[in-house]
Amino acid sequence: MLVCESPSAIAHGAGRAESSVSIDNEGDQVVECLVERGVLLPGGQGINIPPAVQQVVSADFGLGKRKAANDLEDVEIRLKTLQCDKLQIEQKQMQKQFDIDNETKIINNNQQIMDNEFANVNNFVHAMQLLDPLWRNDKGVVLQATDYMKNRIFNGCWTQQIKYAPEESE
């Protein structure tokens, strides 16, 4: 530690500075600087200016076990940060893969729906052909079947039903 009073006199306007470095009870580095100045007046009389002491505590400095513990803690924090970053990247990749898989399933599902609709049209035509080979001559049934198929296939309307053709009046 520095002492605030100097044992020797300062002459001819000279100055003196001393510094010391120590470690406090908490393991922080403490730097102290003692500055003394003297002034010589034109009449030859000297004036001593009281010494000034400045103290700076550096918390980043550590010794022994405390420094090792702080360094280990810093490394662990960096490791945890890297692990979190890695998990975030993996999560983003999984989300992108999920989106791609979901889009693929939607496309496949829409294709399957279209295939089923065309199969339904073919099955309808085949069933009508078995029931009445001349069903295509009945313009009412053909018009209703055509409208239903167009609406169902191209507009996605699933609620319409084929109405039976009105009975022919005799």
C-alpha positions as CSV (number, residue, x, y, z in Angstrom):
1,M,0.0,0.0,0.0
2,L,1.1,3.6,-0.6
3,V,1.5,6.1,2.1
4,C,0.1,9.5,1.4
5,E,3.0,11.5,2.9
6,S,6.4,11.6,1.4
7,P,9.4,11.4,3.7
8,S,11.6,13.6,1.5
9,A,10.9,17.2,0.4
10,I,10.2,18.1,-3.2
11,A,12.4,21.0,-4.4
12,H,12.5,23.2,-7.4
13,G,9.0,22.5,-8.6
14,A,9.7,18.8,-9.2
15,G,7.1,16.1,-8.8
16,R,7.1,12.4,-7.9
17,A,4.6,9.6,-8.6
18,E,4.5,6.1,-7.1
19,S,2.2,3.3,-7.9
20,S,1.4,-0.1,-6.4
21,V,-0.6,-3.1,-7.3
22,S,-2.4,-5.3,-4.8
23,I,-5.2,-7.8,-4.6
24,D,-8.2,-7.1,-2.3
25,N,-10.2,-9.6,-0.2
26,E,-12.6,-10.4,-3.2
27,G,-9.7,-11.3,-5.5
28,D,-9.9,-8.1,-7.6
29,Q,-6.7,-6.3,-8.7
30,V,-6.3,-2.8,-7.1
31,V,-4.0,-0.3,-8.6
32,E,-3.1,2.8,-6.5
33,C,-1.2,5.8,-7.7
34,L,0.3,8.5,-5.4
35,V,1.2,11.8,-7.0
36,E,3.1,14.6,-5.2
37,R,3.9,18.0,-6.8
38,G,5.8,21.0,-5.5
39,V,6.0,24.5,-6.8
40,L,8.9,27.0,-6.4
41,L,7.7,30.6,-6.3
42,P,9.8,33.4,-8.0
43,G,10.9,34.6,-4.5
44,G,12.5,31.2,-3.8
45,Q,9.8,30.0,-1.5
46,G,8.6,26.4,-2.1
47,I,5.0,25.3,-1.8
48,N,4.1,21.7,-1.3
49,I,0.8,20.6,-2.9
50,P,-0.9,17.9,-0.8
51,P,-0.5,14.5,-2.3
52,A,-3.3,12.9,-4.4
53,V,-4.1,9.2,-4.3
54,Q,-6.1,7.5,-7.0
55,Q,-7.3,4.0,-6.7
56,V,-8.6,1.8,-9.6
57,V,-10.2,-1.6,-9.1
58,S,-10.0,-4.0,-12.0
59,A,-12.7,-6.7,-11.7
60,D,-11.5,-8.6,-14.8
61,F,-8.3,-9.6,-13.1
62,G,-8.2,-12.7,-11.0
63,L,-5.6,-14.9,-9.4
64,G,-5.4,-18.6,-8.6
65,K,-8.6,-20.5,-8.1
66,R,-10.9,-17.5,-8.6
67,K,-9.4,-16.8,-12.0
68,A,-9.5,-20.4,-13.0
69,A,-13.2,-20.6,-11.9
70,N,-14.0,-17.5,-13.8
71,D,-12.3,-18.8,-16.9
72,L,-14.1,-22.1,-16.6
73,E,-17.4,-20.3,-16.2
74,D,-16.8,-18.2,-19.3
75,V,-15.9,-21.4,-21.3
76,E,-19.1,-23.1,-20.1
77,I,-21.2,-20.1,-21.0
78,R,-19.7,-20.0,-24.5
79,L,-20.3,-23.8,-24.8
80,K,-24.0,-23.4,-23.7
81,T,-24.4,-20.5,-26.2
82,L,-23.0,-22.7,-29.0
83,Q,-25.3,-25.6,-28.1
84,C,-28.3,-23.2,-28.1
85,D,-27.3,-21.9,-31.5
86,K,-26.9,-25.4,-32.8
87,L,-30.3,-26.4,-31.5
88,Q,-31.9,-23.3,-33.1
89,I,-30.3,-24.2,-36.5
90,E,-31.4,-27.8,-36.2
91,Q,-35.0,-26.6,-35.3
92,K,-35.0,-24.4,-38.4
93,Q,-33.8,-27.2,-40.6
94,M,-36.5,-29.5,-39.1
95,Q,-39.2,-26.9,-39.7
96,K,-38.0,-26.5,-43.3
97,Q,-38.1,-30.2,-43.8
98,F,-41.5,-30.4,-42.2
99,D,-42.8,-27.7,-44.5
100,I,-41.4,-29.5,-47.6
101,D,-42.8,-32.8,-46.5
102,N,-46.2,-31.1,-45.8
103,E,-46.2,-29.5,-49.2
104,T,-45.4,-32.8,-50.8
105,K,-48.2,-34.5,-49.0
106,I,-50.6,-31.8,-50.0
107,I,-49.6,-32.1,-53.7
108,N,-49.9,-35.9,-53.5
109,N,-53.2,-35.7,-51.8
110,N,-54.6,-33.3,-54.4
111,Q,-53.3,-35.6,-57.2
112,Q,-55.0,-38.5,-55.5
113,I,-58.3,-36.5,-55.2
114,M,-58.1,-35.7,-59.0
115,D,-57.4,-39.4,-59.8
116,N,-60.3,-40.5,-57.7
117,E,-62.6,-37.9,-59.4
118,F,-61.7,-39.2,-62.8
119,A,-62.2,-42.8,-61.6
120,N,-65.6,-41.7,-60.3
121,V,-66.5,-40.3,-63.7
122,N,-65.4,-43.5,-65.4
123,N,-67.3,-45.6,-62.9
124,F,-70.4,-43.5,-63.3
125,V,-70.3,-43.8,-67.1
126,H,-69.8,-47.6,-66.8
127,A,-72.6,-48.0,-64.3
128,M,-75.0,-45.9,-66.4
129,Q,-74.0,-48.0,-69.5
130,L,-74.8,-51.2,-67.6
131,L,-78.2,-49.9,-66.4
132,D,-79.3,-48.3,-69.6
133,P,-77.2,-48.5,-72.7
134,L,-79.2,-45.6,-74.2
135,W,-78.8,-43.2,-71.2
136,R,-76.8,-40.8,-73.3
137,N,-79.9,-40.1,-75.3
138,D,-81.6,-38.6,-72.2
139,K,-80.4,-35.0,-72.3
140,G,-81.7,-34.2,-68.8
141,V,-79.6,-37.0,-67.2
142,V,-76.6,-36.2,-69.3
143,L,-76.9,-32.4,-68.4
144,Q,-77.3,-33.1,-64.7
145,A,-74.4,-35.6,-64.6
146,T,-72.2,-33.3,-66.6
147,D,-73.0,-30.3,-64.4
148,Y,-72.4,-32.4,-61.2
149,M,-69.1,-33.8,-62.5
150,K,-67.9,-30.3,-63.6
151,N,-68.8,-28.7,-60.3
152,R,-67.3,-31.5,-58.2
153,I,-64.1,-31.8,-60.2
154,F,-63.3,-28.2,-61.1
155,N,-65.0,-26.2,-58.3
156,G,-64.4,-28.6,-55.4
157,C,-68.1,-28.6,-54.6
158,W,-68.8,-31.8,-52.7
159,T,-72.4,-31.1,-51.5
160,Q,-74.3,-31.3,-54.8
161,Q,-76.1,-34.5,-55.5
162,I,-77.2,-35.9,-58.8
163,K,-81.0,-35.6,-59.0
164,Y,-82.8,-38.2,-60.9
165,A,-84.2,-37.0,-64.2
166,P,-87.9,-36.1,-64.0
167,E,-90.1,-38.9,-65.0
168,E,-91.3,-38.6,-68.5
169,S,-94.9,-37.5,-68.8
170,E,-97.0,-39.7,-70.9
